[in-house]
């Protein structure tokens, strides 16, 4: 296989990767518009809601105007924080919500005692077990081990090129 052919295949593979990322981004945005939320698909990052769902599950989220006791909501305690997935356990007199994780046995963190509607991305409407592990492991690899991630991508690309001569 000549240098030009390898170069062409690397460019083509890179293009496919970028098209895939582009499509995933816009599909996610489209689902978000349909479900009235900025965060339609969430990977569960902890076991605070066991046995309802587990770390690594994917949740489909739908935005609502009002939430009820028992709803499982996704909210951001602050603008820069990781979203939290917990159950509404109480509605305060001022219309804010209180949550707790099912596995937390009623214990609440301070930010769970007064959640405003504007902090809530939506409520869980569907769960897909295990599929979130792909996202969790990928993000862990990208952010904690970026060099290894790049080497894995390059290795996969070159294996693909040489197997498809």
DRENDO-1510 file (C-alpha; in Angstrom, 1 decimal, always signed):
<recs>
REC; n; res; u; v; w
REC; 1; UNK; +0.0; +0.0; +0.0 .
REC; 2; UNK; +1.5; +3.3; -1.1 .
REC; 3; UNK; +1.9; +6.5; +0.9 .
REC; 4; UNK; -0.8; +8.3; -1.0 .
REC; 5; UNK; -3.3; +5.5; -0.4 .
REC; 6; UNK; -2.6; +5.5; +3.3 .
REC; 7; UNK; -2.9; +9.2; +3.4 .
REC; 8; UNK; -6.2; +9.1; +1.6 .
REC; 9; UNK; -7.5; +6.4; +4.0 .
REC; 10; UNK; -6.5; +8.4; +7.1 .
REC; 11; UNK; -8.2; +11.5; +5.8 .
REC; 12; UNK; -11.3; +9.5; +4.9 .
REC; 13; UNK; -11.4; +7.8; +8.4 .
REC; 14; UNK; -10.9; +11.1; +10.1 .
REC; 15; UNK; -13.7; +12.6; +8.1 .
REC; 16; UNK; -16.1; +9.7; +9.1 .
REC; 17; UNK; -15.2; +10.2; +12.8 .
REC; 18; UNK; -16.0; +14.0; +12.6 .
REC; 19; UNK; -19.2; +13.3; +10.7 .
REC; 20; UNK; -20.2; +10.8; +13.4 .
REC; 21; UNK; -19.5; +13.3; +16.2 .
REC; 22; UNK; -21.4; +16.0; +14.2 .
REC; 23; UNK; -24.4; +13.8; +13.7 .
REC; 24; UNK; -24.5; +12.6; +17.4 .
REC; 25; UNK; -24.5; +16.3; +18.5 .
REC; 26; UNK; -27.4; +17.3; +16.3 .
REC; 27; UNK; -29.4; +14.1; +17.0 .
REC; 28; UNK; -29.0; +14.9; +20.7 .
REC; 29; UNK; -30.1; +18.5; +20.1 .
REC; 30; UNK; -33.1; +17.3; +18.0 .
REC; 31; UNK; -34.2; +14.9; +20.7 .
REC; 32; UNK; -33.8; +17.7; +23.2 .
REC; 33; UNK; -36.2; +19.9; +21.2 .
REC; 34; UNK; -38.8; +17.1; +20.9 .
REC; 35; UNK; -38.6; +16.4; +24.7 .
REC; 36; UNK; -38.4; +20.0; +25.8 .
REC; 37; UNK; -35.1; +19.8; +27.6 .
REC; 38; UNK; -31.5; +20.8; +27.1 .
REC; 39; UNK; -30.4; +17.4; +28.4 .
REC; 40; UNK; -32.5; +14.6; +26.8 .
REC; 41; UNK; -30.0; +11.7; +27.4 .
REC; 42; UNK; -28.1; +11.3; +30.7 .
REC; 43; UNK; -25.7; +8.6; +31.8 .
REC; 44; UNK; -26.0; +7.8; +35.5 .
REC; 45; UNK; -22.7; +8.5; +37.2 .
REC; 46; UNK; -23.3; +7.1; +40.7 .
REC; 47; UNK; -25.2; +4.5; +42.6 .
REC; 48; UNK; -27.3; +7.0; +44.7 .
REC; 49; UNK; -30.6; +5.8; +43.1 .
REC; 50; UNK; -30.1; +2.0; +43.6 .
REC; 51; UNK; -32.3; -0.1; +43.2 .
REC; 52; UNK; -34.3; +2.1; +40.9 .
REC; 53; UNK; -31.3; +2.3; +38.5 .
REC; 54; UNK; -27.6; +1.9; +38.6 .
REC; 55; UNK; -24.4; +3.6; +37.6 .
REC; 56; UNK; -23.9; +3.1; +33.8 .
REC; 57; UNK; -27.6; +3.2; +33.0 .
REC; 58; UNK; -28.9; +5.7; +30.4 .
REC; 59; UNK; -31.9; +7.9; +31.3 .
REC; 60; UNK; -34.2; +9.6; +28.8 .
REC; 61; UNK; -35.3; +13.0; +30.2 .
REC; 62; UNK; -38.4; +15.1; +29.4 .
REC; 63; UNK; -38.8; +18.7; +30.4 .
REC; 64; UNK; -41.9; +19.7; +32.3 .
REC; 65; UNK; -43.3; +22.8; +33.9 .
REC; 66; UNK; -44.2; +21.2; +37.2 .
REC; 67; UNK; -43.0; +18.1; +39.0 .
REC; 68; UNK; -44.6; +15.9; +41.6 .
REC; 69; UNK; -43.4; +14.0; +44.7 .
REC; 70; UNK; -42.0; +10.7; +43.4 .
REC; 71; UNK; -40.8; +12.1; +40.1 .
REC; 72; UNK; -37.1; +11.3; +39.3 .
REC; 73; UNK; -35.6; +14.6; +38.1 .
REC; 74; UNK; -32.3; +15.7; +36.7 .
REC; 75; UNK; -31.1; +19.0; +38.1 .
REC; 76; UNK; -27.9; +21.1; +38.3 .
REC; 77; UNK; -27.1; +22.5; +41.8 .
REC; 78; UNK; -25.1; +25.2; +40.2 .
REC; 79; UNK; -24.3; +26.3; +36.6 .
REC; 80; UNK; -21.0; +24.5; +36.5 .
REC; 81; UNK; -21.8; +21.4; +38.4 .
REC; 82; UNK; -22.4; +17.9; +37.2 .
REC; 83; UNK; -26.2; +17.2; +37.0 .
REC; 84; UNK; -27.8; +15.2; +39.8 .
REC; 85; UNK; -30.5; +12.5; +39.3 .
REC; 86; UNK; -32.6; +12.1; +42.4 .
REC; 87; UNK; -36.3; +11.7; +43.4 .
REC; 88; UNK; -38.5; +14.6; +44.5 .
REC; 89; UNK; -39.4; +13.9; +48.1 .
REC; 90; UNK; -41.1; +17.2; +49.0 .
REC; 91; UNK; -42.4; +20.4; +47.5 .
REC; 92; UNK; -41.7; +23.5; +49.6 .
REC; 93; UNK; -44.3; +26.2; +50.2 .
REC; 94; UNK; -42.4; +28.5; +47.9 .
REC; 95; UNK; -42.7; +26.0; +45.0 .
REC; 96; UNK; -39.1; +24.8; +45.2 .
REC; 97; UNK; -38.4; +21.1; +45.4 .
REC; 98; UNK; -36.5; +18.8; +47.8 .
REC; 99; UNK; -34.8; +15.6; +46.5 .
REC; 100; UNK; -32.9; +12.6; +47.8 .
REC; 101; UNK; -31.3; +9.6; +46.3 .
REC; 102; UNK; -33.1; +6.3; +46.9 .
REC; 103; UNK; -29.9; +4.8; +48.2 .
REC; 104; UNK; -29.2; +7.7; +50.5 .
REC; 105; UNK; -31.9; +6.7; +53.1 .
REC; 106; UNK; -33.5; +10.1; +53.3 .
REC; 107; UNK; -30.2; +12.0; +53.9 .
REC; 108; UNK; -30.0; +15.2; +51.9 .
REC; 109; UNK; -27.2; +17.4; +50.9 .
REC; 110; UNK; -27.7; +21.2; +51.4 .
REC; 111; UNK; -28.3; +21.8; +47.7 .
REC; 112; UNK; -31.1; +19.3; +47.6 .
REC; 113; UNK; -33.4; +21.2; +50.0 .
REC; 114; UNK; -34.4; +24.1; +47.7 .
REC; 115; UNK; -34.2; +23.3; +44.0 .
REC; 116; UNK; -35.8; +25.9; +41.7 .
REC; 117; UNK; -37.6; +24.9; +38.5 .
REC; 118; UNK; -34.9; +26.7; +36.4 .
REC; 119; UNK; -32.3; +24.3; +37.8 .
REC; 120; UNK; -34.3; +21.2; +36.6 .
REC; 121; UNK; -33.6; +19.8; +33.2 .
REC; 122; UNK; -36.5; +17.4; +33.3 .
REC; 123; UNK; -37.8; +14.1; +34.7 .
REC; 124; UNK; -36.9; +10.6; +33.8 .
REC; 125; UNK; -39.3; +8.9; +31.4 .
REC; 126; UNK; -37.3; +5.9; +30.3 .
REC; 127; UNK; -34.2; +3.9; +31.4 .
REC; 128; UNK; -31.8; +1.8; +29.2 .
REC; 129; UNK; -29.6; -0.4; +31.5 .
REC; 130; UNK; -25.8; -0.5; +31.0 .
REC; 131; UNK; -25.5; +1.6; +27.8 .
REC; 132; UNK; -24.2; +4.6; +29.8 .
REC; 133; UNK; -20.9; +2.7; +30.5 .
REC; 134; UNK; -19.8; +3.6; +27.0 .
REC; 135; UNK; -20.0; +7.3; +27.8 .
REC; 136; UNK; -18.6; +7.0; +31.3 .
REC; 137; UNK; -15.6; +4.9; +30.2 .
REC; 138; UNK; -14.9; +7.1; +27.2 .
REC; 139; UNK; -15.1; +10.4; +29.2 .
REC; 140; UNK; -12.9; +8.9; +31.9 .
REC; 141; UNK; -10.3; +7.9; +29.3 .
REC; 142; UNK; -10.5; +11.3; +27.4 .
REC; 143; UNK; -10.2; +13.5; +30.5 .
REC; 144; UNK; -8.0; +11.3; +32.8 .
REC; 145; UNK; -5.8; +9.7; +30.1 .
REC; 146; UNK; -5.8; +11.9; +27.0 .
REC; 147; UNK; -2.5; +10.5; +25.6 .
REC; 148; UNK; -3.7; +6.9; +25.9 .
REC; 149; UNK; -7.0; +7.9; +24.3 .
REC; 150; UNK; -5.2; +9.5; +21.3 .
REC; 151; UNK; -3.0; +6.4; +20.9 .
REC; 152; UNK; -6.1; +4.1; +21.0 .
REC; 153; UNK; -7.8; +6.1; +18.3 .
REC; 154; UNK; -4.7; +6.2; +16.1 .
REC; 155; UNK; -4.2; +2.4; +16.6 .
REC; 156; UNK; -7.8; +1.6; +15.7 .
REC; 157; UNK; -7.5; +3.9; +12.6 .
REC; 158; UNK; -4.3; +2.2; +11.4 .
REC; 159; UNK; -5.7; -1.3; +12.0 .
REC; 160; UNK; -8.8; -0.3; +10.0 .
REC; 161; UNK; -6.7; +1.0; +7.2 .
REC; 162; UNK; -4.5; -2.0; +6.9 .
REC; 163; UNK; -7.4; -4.5; +7.2 .
REC; 164; UNK; -9.3; -2.7; +4.4 .
REC; 165; UNK; -6.5; -2.6; +1.7 .
</recs>
